[in-house]
Amino acid sequence: MKMIELSNIDLTLCILLLSALALLQRNLAPGISRQLLISMLRMLLQLSIIGLILTWLFSHVQLSLVLGVALLMILAAGLEANARQTYSWVTRWNIWISTLALFIATTSMLFLMLLAFIQATPWYHPQYFIPLLGMLLGNSLNGVSLAREYITVTAHEAQDRIEGQLMQGATWLQATAFLRRQAQHHAMIPAINGMAAAGIVSLPGMMTGQILAGTDPSQAIRYQIAILILITVATGLGSFITTYFTTRQLFDKRQRLRLDRLKTSH
């Protein structure tokens, strides 16, 4: 079956619906109303740009171009992971933690998918490389962001507990074991919920898109199972790296808790 295309009128209707929701929220939650409109405008702009870039990339399949776009996506994701946090680093250099975590977690799963499963020729073809990287980044970003938020907020709330253990001779790893354990738990909840609800509560986006495009449902399910598992692994790996290095940055060489390295974002 041929895929049914959406017209500009269809998209305009969707935009009007979201705009109406923002207006309804204006009196009850003006902050949310503003964020809805800004997020929608960002989405429209970003997806329009990426659509033009992908169209161009599909006709210019070059390794350097594909890797360049991928690098920009990872850097943008690293910055986004640090946005809307309760606390930010005094030194902006510490943003590298989120970026490094996302780079390691997503690229490792991406190359596994491309080289072991899909085996496209060439392996860096943007038709597969960019969409898969986008899915892995988008989902891993949530885990990294949640882990970082939990650690920085809870470190302030549990300052006395952490410093008390340090005074009793505990290392920074021992004093923050509970913190890192709970941060990992919070980071993994969205990914776990996504797997547990797939097929019963929801039909995931990749599978739905393939079915709408006319792909055999059984093959679409296979792809969705693979990508959900890789997303979960990437989220777990990314949040683990973030949890470790974020916690480590809160201590100096003498293993003293340094909350002065953080400042309130708002």
GUGULUM-946705 format. One record per residue: residue number from 0; x, y negated, z negated of N, C-alpha, C in turn; residue in one letter. Coordinates in steps of 0.05 Angstrom, whole numbers, plus 32768, in hexadecimal, padded with zeros to 4 digits. Atoms other than C-alpha are relative to their C-alpha. Layout:
{site NUM,{X,Y,Z},{X,Y,Z},{X,Y,Z},A},
...
END
This chain:
{site 0,{8011,8018,8000},{8000,8000,8000},{8012,7FE7,8000},M},
{site 1,{7FF0,8018,7FFE},{801B,7FBC,8013},{7FFA,7FEE,7FE8},K},
{site 2,{8003,8012,8017},{8027,7F8B,7FDA},{7FEF,7FE8,8007},M},
{site 3,{8011,8018,7FFD},{7FF2,7F55,7FD3},{800F,7FE8,7FF7},I},
{site 4,{7FF1,8018,8007},{8014,7F11,7FD4},{7FEF,7FEC,7FF1},E},
{site 5,{800E,8015,800E},{8002,7ED9,7FA5},{8005,7FE5,800F},L},
{site 6,{7FFF,8019,7FF2},{7FF3,7E95,7FC4},{8008,7FEA,7FEC},S},
{site 7,{7FFB,8017,8011},{8006,7E50,7FAA},{7FE8,7FF8,7FEF},N},
{site 8,{8019,8006,800F},{7FBD,7E47,7F95},{7FFF,8012,7FE7},I},
{site 9,{8000,7FEE,8016},{7FC3,7E85,7F69},{8013,7FF7,7FEA},D},
{site 10,{7FEC,800A,8014},{8002,7E6A,7F47},{7FF6,7FE6,7FF3},L},
{site 11,{800A,8019,800B},{7FE2,7E26,7F3F},{7FEB,8005,7FEB},T},
{site 12,{8015,7FF8,8013},{7FA7,7E46,7F1B},{800D,8009,7FE5},L},
{site 13,{7FF2,7FF7,8018},{7FD8,7E68,7EEB},{800C,7FE9,7FF0},C},
{site 14,{7FF4,8018,800D},{7FFB,7E26,7EDD},{7FEB,7FF0,7FF2},I},
{site 15,{8016,800F,800D},{7FB8,7E04,7ECF},{7FF6,800E,7FE7},L},
{site 16,{8009,7FF1,8018},{7FA5,7E3B,7E9E},{8013,7FFB,7FE9},L},
{site 17,{7FED,8004,8015},{7FE5,7E33,7E77},{8000,7FE3,7FF6},L},
{site 18,{8002,801C,8007},{7FDE,7DE7,7E79},{7FE8,7FFB,7FEE},S},
{site 19,{8018,8002,8010},{7F98,7DEE,7E5D},{8005,800A,7FE3},A},
{site 20,{7FF9,7FF5,801A},{7FB3,7E19,7E24},{8010,7FEC,7FF0},L},
{site 21,{7FEF,8014,800E},{7FE7,7DE4,7E14},{7FEF,7FE8,7FF6},A},
{site 22,{8012,8016,8008},{7FB0,7DAF,7E11},{7FEF,8009,7FE8},L},
{site 23,{800F,7FF6,8017},{7F87,7DDA,7DE1},{8011,8001,7FE7},L},
{site 24,{7FEE,7FFE,8017},{7FC4,7DE2,7DB5},{800A,7FE5,7FF6},Q},
{site 25,{7FF5,801A,8006},{7FD3,7D98,7DB4},{7FF9,7FF5,7FE4},R},
{site 26,{8009,8009,801A},{7FAA,7D87,7D76},{8008,8012,7FEA},N},
{site 27,{7FFA,7FEC,8015},{7FB6,7DC7,7D50},{801E,8003,7FFB},L},
{site 28,{7FE3,7FFC,8002},{8000,7DD0,7D5F},{800E,7FF0,8016},A},
{site 29,{7FF4,8011,7FEB},{801D,7D95,7D87},{801C,8009,8008},P},
{site 30,{7FE5,7FF7,7FF9},{8063,7DB2,7D83},{7FFF,8018,8013},G},
{site 31,{8003,7FE9,7FEE},{804D,7DF4,7DA4},{7FF6,7FF7,801B},I},
{site 32,{800B,800B,7FE6},{8026,7DCD,7DD9},{8016,7FF5,8011},S},
{site 33,{7FEA,800C,7FF1},{8064,7DA7,7DED},{8014,8016,8009},R},
{site 34,{7FEE,7FEA,7FF8},{808F,7DE6,7DED},{7FF5,8011,8017},Q},
{site 35,{800D,7FF1,7FEA},{805D,7E0A,7E19},{8004,7FF2,801B},L},
{site 36,{7FFD,800F,7FE7},{805F,7DD3,7E4E},{801D,7FFF,8009},L},
{site 37,{7FE4,8001,7FF9},{80AB,7DCC,7E4B},{8009,801B,800A},I},
{site 38,{7FF8,7FE5,7FF8},{80B4,7E18,7E50},{7FF5,8007,801B},S},
{site 39,{800B,7FFB,7FE5},{8085,7E1C,7E8B},{800F,7FF1,8016},M},
{site 40,{7FF1,800F,7FEC},{80AA,7DE5,7EB0},{801B,800C,8005},L},
{site 41,{7FE6,7FF3,7FFD},{80EC,7E06,7EA2},{7FFE,801A,8010},R},
{site 42,{8004,7FE6,7FF1},{80D1,7E49,7EBA},{7FFC,7FFB,801D},M},
{site 43,{8006,8005,7FE4},{80B6,7E2B,7EFA},{801A,7FF7,800F},L},
{site 44,{7FE7,800A,7FF4},{80F8,7E07,7F08},{8014,8016,8003},L},
{site 45,{7FEC,7FEC,8000},{8125,7E40,7EF6},{7FFA,8017,8013},Q},
{site 46,{8007,7FEA,7FED},{80FE,7E76,7F1C},{8001,7FF7,801D},L},
{site 47,{7FFE,800A,7FE5},{80F9,7E4A,7F59},{801C,7FFF,800A},S},
{site 48,{7FE3,8001,7FF9},{8144,7E3F,7F58},{800B,801C,8005},I},
{site 49,{7FF5,7FE5,7FFD},{8154,7E88,7F4D},{7FF4,800E,8018},I},
{site 50,{800B,7FF5,7FE8},{8124,7E9A,7F85},{8010,7FF8,8019},G},
{site 51,{7FF0,800A,7FEA},{814B,7E6F,7FB5},{801C,800C,8000},L},
{site 52,{7FE5,7FF4,8002},{818D,7E8A,7F9B},{8000,801D,8009},I},
{site 53,{8002,7FE4,7FF8},{8177,7ED3,7FA3},{7FFC,8003,801D},L},
{site 54,{8005,7FFE,7FE3},{815D,7EC7,7FE9},{801A,7FFB,800F},T},
{site 55,{7FE6,8006,7FF3},{81A1,7EA9,7FFB},{8014,8017,7FFB},W},
{site 56,{7FEE,7FEA,8006},{81C7,7EE1,7FD8},{7FFB,8019,8010},L},
{site 57,{8007,7FE8,7FF0},{81A1,7F17,7FFC},{800B,7FFF,801C},F},
{site 58,{7FF5,8003,7FE5},{81BA,7EFB,803D},{801E,7FFC,8000},S},
{site 59,{7FE3,8003,8002},{8201,7EF0,8023},{800A,8012,7FE9},H},
{site 60,{7FF8,7FEC,8015},{8214,7F30,7FFD},{801E,8000,7FFD},V},
{site 61,{7FE3,8002,8005},{8258,7F1D,7FE1},{8004,8004,7FE2},Q},
{site 62,{7FFB,7FFA,801C},{8276,7F36,7F9F},{8005,7FE7,7FF0},L},
{site 63,{7FF9,8018,800F},{8291,7EF2,7F8B},{7FE7,7FEF,7FFA},S},
{site 64,{8019,800F,8004},{824D,7ED1,7F94},{7FEE,800D,7FEB},L},
{site 65,{8011,7FF2,8013},{8227,7F06,7F6E},{800B,7FFE,7FE4},V},
{site 66,{7FF3,8002,801A},{8259,7F06,7F34},{7FFE,7FE3,7FF5},L},
{site 67,{8002,801C,8009},{8257,7EBA,7F32},{7FE4,7FFA,7FF5},G},
{site 68,{801B,8004,800A},{820B,7EB9,7F2B},{7FFC,800F,7FE5},V},
{site 69,{8002,7FF0,8019},{8210,7EF1,7EF6},{800D,7FF2,7FE9},A},
{site 70,{7FF2,800E,8015},{8243,7EC9,7ECE},{7FF0,7FE8,7FF6},L},
{site 71,{8011,8016,8008},{8216,7E8C,7ECE},{7FE8,8009,7FF0},L},
{site 72,{8016,7FF5,800F},{81DC,7EB6,7EB6},{8008,8008,7FE4},M},
{site 73,{7FF7,7FF7,801A},{8204,7ED3,7E7D},{8007,7FE7,7FEE},I},
{site 74,{7FFA,8018,800F},{821E,7E8E,7E68},{7FE7,7FF2,7FF7},L},
{site 75,{8019,800D,8007},{81D8,7E72,7E6A},{7FF2,800F,7FEA},A},
{site 76,{800C,7FF0,8015},{81BF,7EAC,7E40},{800E,7FFC,7FE5},A},
{site 77,{7FF1,8005,8019},{81F6,7EA0,7E0D},{7FF8,7FE6,7FF3},G},
{site 78,{8009,8019,800A},{81E1,7E58,7E06},{7FE4,8002,7FF5},L},
{site 79,{801C,7FFD,8008},{8198,7E6B,7E02},{7FFD,800F,7FE5},E},
{site 80,{8001,7FF0,8019},{81A6,7E9D,7DCA},{8005,7FEE,7FE7},A},
{site 81,{7FFA,8012,8016},{81BF,7E63,7D9F},{7FEC,7FE8,7FFE},N},
{site 82,{8014,8015,8000},{8185,7E35,7DB0},{7FE9,8008,7FEC},A},
{site 83,{8017,7FFC,8012},{814A,7E2C,7D80},{8007,8011,7FE7},R},
{site 84,{7FF8,7FF3,8019},{8172,7E48,7D45},{7FFD,7FED,7FE9},Q},
{site 85,{8002,8011,8017},{8168,7E2F,7CFF},{801A,7FF2,7FF9},T},
{site 86,{7FE5,800B,8005},{81B3,7E25,7CF7},{8011,8003,8018},Y},
{site 87,{7FED,7FFF,7FEA},{81E8,7E15,7D2A},{801C,7FFE,7FF4},S},
{site 88,{7FE5,8001,8009},{8233,7E1A,7D25},{800A,7FE3,8001},W},
{site 89,{7FF3,801B,7FFF},{825A,7DDB,7D13},{8013,7FFF,8018},V},
{site 90,{7FEE,7FFE,7FE9},{828D,7DF1,7D47},{7FF2,800E,8016},T},
{site 91,{800F,7FF5,7FEA},{826C,7DFD,7D8A},{800E,8019,800C},R},
{site 92,{7FF1,7FE9,7FF5},{82A2,7E30,7D9C},{7FF4,801A,7FF7},W},
{site 93,{800B,7FE7,800A},{827D,7E64,7D73},{7FE9,800B,8011},N},
{site 94,{8014,7FF6,7FED},{824A,7E69,7DAB},{800A,8019,800F},I},
{site 95,{7FF4,7FEA,7FF2},{827A,7E9B,7DC9},{7FF6,801B,7FF5},W},
{site 96,{8009,7FE7,800C},{825F,7ED0,7D99},{7FE8,800B,800F},I},
{site 97,{8018,7FF7,7FF2},{821B,7ED4,7DBA},{8006,8007,801E},S},
{site 98,{7FFA,7FFB,7FE4},{8238,7ECF,7E00},{8010,8019,8004},T},
{site 99,{7FF0,7FE7,7FFE},{826B,7F06,7DF4},{7FEF,8018,7FFB},L},
{site 100,{8011,7FE9,8006},{8237,7F33,7DD5},{7FEE,8007,8018},A},
{site 101,{8012,7FFB,7FE9},{8208,7F2A,7E10},{8010,800B,8018},L},
{site 102,{7FEF,7FF7,7FEA},{8241,7F33,7E42},{8006,801E,7FFE},F},
{site 103,{7FF9,7FE4,8004},{8258,7F75,7E25},{7FE8,8013,8001},I},
{site 104,{8018,7FEF,8002},{8213,7F91,7E17},{7FF3,8004,801B},A},
{site 105,{8010,7FFE,7FE7},{81F2,7F80,7E5A},{8011,800B,8017},T},
{site 106,{7FF0,7FF7,7FE9},{822C,7F8C,7E8A},{8006,801E,7FFE},T},
{site 107,{7FFA,7FE3,8003},{823B,7FD1,7E6D},{7FE7,8010,8009},S},
{site 108,{8018,7FF2,7FF8},{81F2,7FE7,7E76},{7FFA,7FFB,801E},M},
{site 109,{8004,8007,7FE4},{81EE,7FC4,7EBA},{8010,8012,8012},L},
{site 110,{7FEF,7FF0,7FEF},{8229,7FE9,7ED7},{7FF9,801E,7FFE},F},
{site 111,{800A,7FE4,8003},{820F,802B,7EBB},{7FE8,8005,8013},L},
{site 112,{8018,7FFE,7FEF},{81CD,801F,7EDF},{8008,7FFF,801E},M},
{site 113,{7FF8,8004,7FE4},{81EE,8008,7F20},{8011,8017,800B},L},
{site 114,{7FED,7FEC,7FF6},{8226,803B,7F26},{7FF7,801D,7FFC},L},
{site 115,{8007,7FE4,8006},{8208,8079,7F06},{7FE4,8007,8009},A},
{site 116,{801C,7FFA,7FF9},{81BD,8073,7F15},{7FF8,7FF8,801C},F},
{site 117,{8009,800A,7FE6},{81AE,8047,7F50},{8013,8006,8017},I},
{site 118,{7FEB,7FFA,7FEC},{81F0,804F,7F76},{7FFB,7FF1,801A},Q},
{site 119,{8005,8011,7FE8},{81E0,8016,7FA5},{801A,7FFB,800F},A},
{site 120,{7FE9,8006,7FEF},{820E,8005,7FDF},{7FFC,7FE5,800D},T},
{site 121,{7FEB,7FFF,8015},{8230,7FD7,7FD0},{7FF3,7FFE,7FE5},P},
{site 122,{800B,7FFF,801C},{8229,7FDD,7F85},{7FF8,7FE5,7FF6},W},
{site 123,{8006,801B,800A},{8225,7F92,7F7C},{7FEA,7FF2,8011},Y},
{site 124,{8015,800C,7FF0},{81EB,7F88,7FAC},{7FED,7FF0,7FEE},H},
{site 125,{8011,8011,8011},{81C2,7F4E,7F8F},{7FE4,800A,7FFC},P},
{site 126,{801B,7FF6,8003},{8180,7F72,7F9A},{7FFE,8010,7FE7},Q},
{site 127,{8000,7FF0,8018},{8193,7F9F,7F60},{800F,7FF3,7FE9},Y},
{site 128,{7FEF,800B,8014},{81CA,7F7B,7F3B},{7FF3,7FEA,7FF0},F},
{site 129,{800B,8018,800E},{81A7,7F39,7F2B},{7FE6,8006,7FF0},I},
{site 130,{8018,7FFA,8010},{8161,7F53,7F17},{8005,8011,7FE8},P},
{site 131,{7FFA,7FEF,8017},{817E,7F8A,7EEB},{800E,7FF0,7FEA},L},
{site 132,{7FF2,8011,8013},{81AE,7F59,7ECA},{7FEC,7FEE,7FF2},L},
{site 133,{8014,8012,800C},{8174,7F29,7EBF},{7FEF,800E,7FEB},G},
{site 134,{8011,7FF1,8014},{8149,7F5E,7E9C},{8010,8007,7FE7},M},
{site 135,{7FEF,7FF9,8017},{8183,7F75,7E70},{8006,7FE7,7FEF},L},
{site 136,{7FFA,8018,800E},{8196,7F2E,7E5E},{7FE8,7FF5,7FF1},L},
{site 137,{8018,800B,800C},{814F,7F17,7E50},{7FF8,800E,7FE7},G},
{site 138,{8008,7FF0,8018},{8141,7F4F,7E1F},{8016,8000,7FEB},N},
{site 139,{7FEA,8000,8013},{8186,7F52,7DFF},{8002,7FE5,7FF2},S},
{site 140,{8000,801B,800B},{8182,7F07,7DF4},{7FEF,7FFE,7FE7},L},
{site 141,{8012,8000,8018},{8148,7F11,7DC3},{800E,800C,7FE8},N},
{site 142,{7FF3,7FF3,8016},{816F,7F42,7D99},{8018,7FF0,7FF5},G},
{site 143,{7FE9,8010,8009},{81AE,7F17,7D97},{7FF7,7FE8,7FF1},V},
{site 144,{800B,8018,800D},{8186,7ED9,7D85},{7FF4,8006,7FE5},S},
{site 145,{800C,7FF9,8019},{815F,7EFC,7D4F},{8015,8008,7FEB},L},
{site 146,{7FEB,7FF7,8012},{819D,7F1B,7D30},{800F,7FE7,7FF5},A},
{site 147,{7FF2,8018,8008},{81C1,7ED8,7D2E},{7FEF,7FEF,7FED},R},
{site 148,{8011,8010,8010},{8185,7EB4,7D11},{7FFD,800C,7FE4},E},
{site 149,{8004,7FF3,8019},{817B,7EE7,7CDA},{8019,7FFD,7FEE},Y},
{site 150,{7FE7,8002,800F},{81C4,7EE6,7CC5},{8004,7FE4,7FF4},I},
{site 151,{7FFA,801B,8009},{81CC,7E9B,7CC1},{7FEB,7FF6,7FEB},T},
{site 152,{8015,8009,8013},{8189,7E8F,7C9D},{8003,800F,7FE6},V},
{site 153,{7FFF,7FEF,8018},{8190,7EC9,7C6C},{8019,7FFB,7FF1},T},
{site 154,{7FE7,8006,800E},{81D8,7EB8,7C5C},{7FFD,7FE8,7FED},A},
{site 155,{8005,8016,8011},{81C0,7E76,7C40},{7FEE,8009,7FE8},H},
{site 156,{8013,7FF8,8015},{8187,7E97,7C19},{800E,8013,7FEC},E},
{site 157,{7FF3,7FEB,8011},{81B4,7ECF,7BFE},{801D,7FF7,7FF8},A},
{site 158,{7FE5,800A,8006},{81F1,7EA3,7BF0},{800B,800A,7FE5},Q},
{site 159,{7FF8,7FF8,801B},{81F3,7EB3,7BA6},{8007,801E,7FFF},D},
{site 160,{7FFC,7FE3,8000},{81ED,7EFE,7BB3},{801B,8007,800E},R},
{site 161,{7FE8,7FFA,7FF1},{8225,7EFE,7BE6},{8019,7FF8,7FF1},I},
{site 162,{7FE9,800A,800F},{8254,7ED4,7BBD},{8004,800F,7FE6},E},
{site 163,{7FFE,7FF0,8019},{8245,7EFD,7B7F},{800F,801A,8006},G},
{site 164,{7FF2,7FE8,7FF9},{825C,7F3C,7BA3},{801D,7FFB,8007},Q},
{site 165,{7FE4,8007,7FFA},{829A,7F19,7BBD},{8010,7FFC,7FE7},L},
{site 166,{7FF2,8005,8019},{82AC,7F04,7B76},{8006,801B,7FF2},M},
{site 167,{7FFB,7FE6,800D},{82A7,7F4D,7B61},{8013,8011,8010},Q},
{site 168,{7FEB,7FF2,7FF1},{82DB,7F61,7B95},{7FF7,800B,801A},G},
{site 169,{800A,7FF5,7FE6},{82B0,7F73,7BD1},{800C,7FF1,8017},A},
{site 170,{7FF7,800D,7FE7},{82C9,7F64,7C17},{7FE8,7FF3,800D},T},
{site 171,{8017,800D,7FF2},{82A0,7F39,7C46},{7FEE,8015,800E},W},
{site 172,{8011,7FEB,7FF4},{8289,7F79,7C69},{7FEE,800D,7FEB},L},
{site 173,{8010,7FF3,8015},{8271,7F98,7C28},{7FEB,7FED,7FF5},Q},
{site 174,{8012,8013,800B},{8251,7F58,7C0F},{7FE9,7FF9,8013},A},
{site 175,{8015,8007,7FEC},{8229,7F4F,7C50},{7FF4,8019,800C},T},
{site 176,{800B,7FE7,7FF4},{8216,7F98,7C5D},{7FE2,7FFE,8002},A},
{site 177,{801D,8002,7FFF},{81CD,7F8B,7C4B},{7FF7,7FEC,8015},F},
{site 178,{8006,8015,7FED},{81CD,7F4D,7C76},{8002,800A,801D},L},
{site 179,{7FFC,7FF5,7FE5},{81E8,7F6F,7CB4},{7FEC,8016,8006},R},
{site 180,{8013,7FEA,7FFB},{81BB,7FAB,7CAB},{7FE4,7FF5,8007},R},
{site 181,{801A,800C,7FFB},{817C,7F80,7CA8},{7FFF,7FF0,801A},Q},
{site 182,{7FFF,800F,7FE7},{8193,7F54,7CE1},{7FFD,8013,8018},A},
{site 183,{8002,7FEC,7FEB},{819B,7F92,7D0D},{7FE4,800A,8003},Q},
{site 184,{801C,7FF6,8000},{8156,7FAA,7CF9},{7FEE,7FEC,800D},H},
{site 185,{8011,8014,7FF5},{8135,7F68,7D0B},{8006,7FFD,801E},H},
{site 186,{7FF9,8003,7FE3},{815B,7F64,7D4E},{7FF4,8017,8011},A},
{site 187,{8009,7FE9,7FF1},{8144,7FAA,7D63},{7FE2,8003,8001},M},
{site 188,{801D,7FFC,8000},{80FA,7FA3,7D53},{7FF3,7FFB,801B},I},
{site 189,{800D,8004,7FE6},{80E5,7F84,7D96},{8006,8016,8014},P},
{site 190,{7FF9,7FEB,7FED},{810B,7FB9,7DBE},{7FF2,801A,7FF9},A},
{site 191,{800E,7FE7,8009},{80EE,7FF2,7D94},{7FE2,7FFE,8005},I},
{site 192,{801D,8003,7FFA},{80A8,7FD6,7D9A},{7FFB,8002,801E},N},
{site 193,{8004,7FFF,7FE3},{80B1,7FCF,7DE5},{8000,801D,800A},G},
{site 194,{8000,7FE4,7FF8},{80C3,8019,7DEC},{7FE8,800F,7FF5},M},
{site 195,{8016,7FF2,800D},{808E,8031,7DBB},{7FE5,7FFA,800E},A},
{site 196,{8019,8009,7FF4},{8056,800A,7DDE},{7FFE,8006,801E},A},
{site 197,{8000,7FFC,7FE3},{806B,801A,7E26},{7FEF,8018,8008},A},
{site 198,{8011,7FEB,7FF5},{8037,8042,7E4C},{7FE6,8003,7FF2},G},
{site 199,{8019,7FFE,800F},{8001,803E,7E16},{7FF4,7FE5,7FFC},I},
{site 200,{800A,801B,8005},{7FFB,7FF6,7E00},{8005,7FEE,8018},V},
{site 201,{7FF9,8012,7FEA},{801E,7FD6,7E3C},{800D,8010,8016},S},
{site 202,{7FF1,7FF6,7FE9},{8039,7FE4,7E81},{8017,7FEC,8004},L},
{site 203,{7FEA,8013,7FFF},{807F,7FC5,7E82},{8002,7FF2,801B},P},
{site 204,{7FFF,8011,7FE8},{808F,7F8F,7EB5},{800D,800C,8018},G},
{site 205,{7FF2,7FF4,7FE9},{80C0,7FB5,7EE0},{7FEF,8015,800E},M},
{site 206,{8011,7FEB,7FF6},{8091,7FF0,7EE8},{7FE8,7FF4,800E},M},
{site 207,{8017,800D,7FF4},{8055,7FC3,7EF6},{8007,7FF3,801A},T},
{site 208,{7FF7,800D,7FE7},{807C,7F9B,7F2A},{8004,8014,8016},G},
{site 209,{7FFB,7FEB,7FEB},{8092,7FDA,7F4F},{7FE6,800C,800A},Q},
{site 210,{801A,7FF4,7FF8},{804B,7FF7,7F4F},{7FF1,7FEC,8011},I},
{site 211,{800D,8014,7FEF},{802F,7FB5,7F69},{800C,7FFD,801B},L},
{site 212,{7FF2,8002,7FE7},{8063,7FB6,7F9F},{7FFD,8019,8011},A},
{site 213,{8005,7FE8,7FF0},{804C,7FFC,7FB5},{8011,8017,7FFA},G},
{site 214,{7FEE,7FEA,8007},{8080,8028,7F93},{7FF0,8017,7FF4},T},
{site 215,{800D,7FE8,800C},{806B,806F,7F80},{8001,7FFD,7FE1},D},
{site 216,{8000,8004,801D},{8055,806A,7F36},{8014,8012,7FF1},P},
{site 217,{7FED,7FEE,800E},{807F,80A7,7F22},{801C,7FF6,8001},S},
{site 218,{7FE5,800B,7FFE},{80BE,8086,7F3D},{8003,7FE7,7FF1},Q},
{site 219,{7FFF,8019,8010},{80AC,8044,7F1D},{8003,8006,7FE3},A},
{site 220,{7FFD,7FF8,801D},{80A5,8068,7EDA},{801C,8008,7FFA},I},
{site 221,{7FE4,7FF8,8005},{80EA,8086,7EE1},{8012,7FE8,7FFD},R},
{site 222,{7FF0,8019,8002},{8109,8042,7EEE},{7FFA,7FF2,7FE5},Y},
{site 223,{8007,800F,8018},{80E3,8024,7EB3},{800B,800E,7FE7},Q},
{site 224,{7FF4,7FF2,8017},{80F9,805B,7E83},{801E,7FFA,7FFE},I},
{site 225,{7FE3,8005,8001},{8141,8051,7E97},{8006,7FE4,7FF7},A},
{site 226,{7FFA,801C,8008},{813F,8005,7E91},{7FF8,7FFB,7FE4},I},
{site 227,{8008,8004,801C},{811A,8007,7E4E},{8016,800B,7FED},L},
{site 228,{7FEB,7FF4,8011},{814F,8035,7E31},{8019,7FEF,8001},I},
{site 229,{7FE8,8010,7FFE},{8188,800B,7E4C},{7FFD,7FE5,7FF3},L},
{site 230,{8006,8019,800E},{8167,7FCB,7E33},{8003,8003,7FE2},I},
{site 231,{7FFF,7FFB,801D},{8161,7FEA,7DED},{801D,8003,7FF8},T},
{site 232,{7FE4,7FFC,8007},{81AA,8000,7DEE},{800F,7FE5,8001},V},
{site 233,{7FF3,801A,7FFD},{81C1,7FBC,7E07},{7FF8,7FED,7FE9},A},
{site 234,{8009,8011,8017},{8197,7F99,7DD1},{800E,8009,7FE6},T},
{site 235,{7FF3,7FF6,8018},{81B4,7FC6,7D9B},{801E,7FF9,8000},G},
{site 236,{7FE3,8006,7FFE},{81FC,7FBC,7DB3},{8004,7FE2,7FFD},L},
{site 237,{7FFD,801D,8002},{81F3,7F71,7DBC},{7FFB,7FF5,7FE4},G},
{site 238,{8006,8009,801B},{81D3,7F67,7D78},{8015,8009,7FEC},S},
{site 239,{7FEB,7FF6,8012},{8209,7F92,7D57},{8018,7FEE,8001},F},
{site 240,{7FE9,8011,7FFD},{8241,7F68,7D74},{7FFA,7FE4,7FF4},I},
{site 241,{8007,801A,800B},{821C,7F28,7D62},{8000,8000,7FE1},T},
{site 242,{8002,7FFD,801D},{820E,7F40,7D1B},{801C,8000,7FF3},T},
{site 243,{7FE5,7FFE,800C},{8257,7F52,7D0E},{800F,7FE5,8001},Y},
{site 244,{7FF0,8018,7FFD},{8278,7F14,7D2B},{7FF4,7FE7,7FF4},F},
{site 245,{800D,8017,800D},{8244,7EE2,7D12},{8006,8001,7FE2},T},
{site 246,{7FFB,7FFD,801C},{824C,7EFD,7CCC},{801D,7FFA,7FFA},T},
{site 247,{7FE3,8005,8004},{8298,7EFC,7CD2},{8007,7FE3,8001},R},
{site 248,{7FFA,801D,7FFD},{8297,7EB3,7CE7},{7FF7,7FF0,7FE8},Q},
{site 249,{800A,800D,8018},{8274,7EA2,7CA6},{8014,8002,7FE9},L},
{site 250,{7FEC,7FFD,8015},{82B3,7EB5,7C7F},{801B,7FF7,800B},F},
{site 251,{7FE6,8008,7FF8},{82F9,7E99,7C80},{8014,8016,7FFC},D},
{site 252,{7FEC,7FEB,8003},{833B,7EBF,7C7D},{8003,800A,7FE4},K},
{site 253,{7FFF,7FF7,801C},{8336,7EC1,7C31},{7FE6,800C,7FF7},R},
{site 254,{801A,7FF3,8004},{82F1,7EE1,7C38},{7FEE,7FF0,7FEE},Q},
{site 255,{8013,8012,800E},{82CC,7EA5,7C1B},{7FE9,7FFA,8013},R},
{site 256,{8018,8007,7FF1},{8285,7E98,7C32},{8001,7FE3,8008},L},
{site 257,{7FFD,801C,7FF6},{8287,7E59,7C5E},{7FE6,7FF8,800E},R},
{site 258,{8019,8009,7FF5},{8240,7E42,7C68},{8002,7FE4,800C},L},
{site 259,{7FFB,801B,7FF5},{825D,7DFD,7C78},{8006,8001,801E},D},
{site 260,{7FFB,7FFD,7FE3},{826C,7E19,7CBD},{7FE6,7FFF,800F},R},
{site 261,{801B,8002,7FF4},{8221,7E15,7CCA},{7FF4,7FE6,7FFA},L},
{site 262,{800F,8018,8005},{81F5,7DD9,7CD0},{7FE3,8004,800A},K},
{site 263,{801C,7FFE,7FF8},{81AA,7DD0,7CD6},{7FFC,7FF6,801C},T},
{site 264,{8003,8008,7FE4},{8195,7DCD,7D1F},{7FEC,7FEA,8003},S},
{site 265,{8015,8014,7FFD},{8159,7DA1,7D14},{8000,7FEC,7FE9},H},
END
